[in-house]
Amino acid sequence: MKFEDLQKADITNAVASDLQRGIAKIVGNKIVYDISQYNADTPWIFAALPKDRECGKWNRSYFGKFRILPRGCMHCWKIVARPKNLDELLEARKLQEKMGLPSKCGVDMRTSETYKGIHLAFWYCPQGDLEGARELYKEVRRKVRGALSLDTPVILKRGCTEMENGFGPSHLWEYTPENRFMEALLDTTIEVKELFEKQPSFIEAHTLGFWIAYSHRMGDKSARKYIRNYPYSMGSVPTSTYHDKLPEIKEEVVPYEVQVQRIQEN
């Protein structure tokens, strides 16, 4: 075995920090990640989770750690709607709950994306079925325009935005021999325990509060109606100014007897 071959097959370097921090652990001959616990800081609320994907392994590990394009992501079709404000995002959440399909909605906090928007809603199509995805797209677009607005953008896309940013437009993706080799190696070494349970209500409540705060921070005026003590609850109390008015300075008037008593007490 040559040095270059060892470098090519070396996966330990990419996961060493995760092992040190306890995010991953070695079990037998595998490196095991457990993401089955709920993430309290997620900006997404799921109506239902897709059972035919291994997004934790494909996106976080294979792509995030090793920069390869997973085979499953080449057959992943998703419908994306872009609500224009918090009002429409909440309507999208109601629609997803009513439809009961694998889907999520929330606020996009990525610093770069190919489909720009603060508020986003995703529907996961059956894995690998492009024709079925196109039919579902027509249904979702019709229902989104009925529940949100007629001009709400709705598209059908492939894979994750991060992967398009990394590998270019998805219609140009190729599953290269190098990709195939690395994924086969990782399949024998990496195990990721996926999250397949719907979020508990307390996580959803936390996320809803974050939607309101983030939407307000991003300049969405519709967020104000969900804040009872606006703007005080948001930590943005209006600044008092004195260049344009002369305020009445209220001073405490303390009787002489009380002043003497306070002096004696001190």
C-alpha positions, 0 to 999 in steps of 0.5 A, a space after each residue: 500500500 502506497 502513501 497516496 493510496 493511504 491518503 485517499 482512503 483515510 477517513 479518520 482525519 475528517 472525523 477526528 474532531 467529532 470523535 474528540 468532542 464525543 459527537 461520534 464514537 467508535 463502535 467495533 469497526 464503525 464510526 457511529 453518529 447519533 443524531 436521533 435526539 432532537 435539535 432544540 435549535 433547529 429553524 424547521 418544523 416537520 409535519 412528517 419526516 421522510 422515511 426513504 432518505 438518510 439525510 443525516 448521513 448523506 448531507 452532514 457526513 458524506 457531503 459535509 465531512 468528505 465533500 462527495 455527492 451521495 448517490 441517494 441525493 442524485 435521486 432526491 426530488 423536493 418541492 419548495 415554496 417560498 412564503 413571502 412573510 411570516 403570515 404565509 409561513 404559518 399558513 404553509 405550516 397549516 397546509 403541511 399538517 393538513 396534507 400529512 406528507 413528509 414536509 417541513 417549513 421554517 426560516 432559512 439561515 444559510 449565508 448563501 443559497 440558490 433559491 433565495 428566501 427568508 421563509 421556505 417550505 419543503 415537500 419531500 417527493 418519493 425517492 427516485 420517482 421524477 414523474 411522481 414528483 412532477 405530479 405531486 408538484 402540480 398538486 402542491 402548487 395548486 394548494 399553496 396558491 389557494 392557501 397562501 397567495 397566487 403569486 407564491 413561488 413554487 418549484 421542483 428541485 433536486 437534492 440539497 442547495 449546499 450540494 448545488 453550491 458545491 457541485 454546480 447546477 444539479 442537471 450537470 451532476 455526475 456520479 464519478 468513479 472517485 465518488 463511487 469509491 469513497 461512498 462505498 468505503 464510507 458505507 462500510 465505516 460510517 453509521 448515522 442513527 437518523 431522526 425519524 420521529 416528529 418533534 415534540 410540542 415543546 421544541 415546536 413552541 421554541 421554534 415558532 418563537 424563533 420564527 417570530 423573532 427572526 422574521 422581525 429581525 429580518 424586517 418582516 412587518 407581518 411579525 409584529 402582529 404576533 408580538 403582544 408588547 411590541 417593541 419592548 418584548 423584542 428588546 428594541 425600546 425606542 430611544 428618547 431624544 432631547 434635541 427636539 423637546 424639553 422634558 420635565 425632570 421629576 425629582 423626588 421631594 422628600 420631607 425634612 423629617 424623612 431626610 433626618 430619619 434616613 440619615 439616622 438609619 444609615 
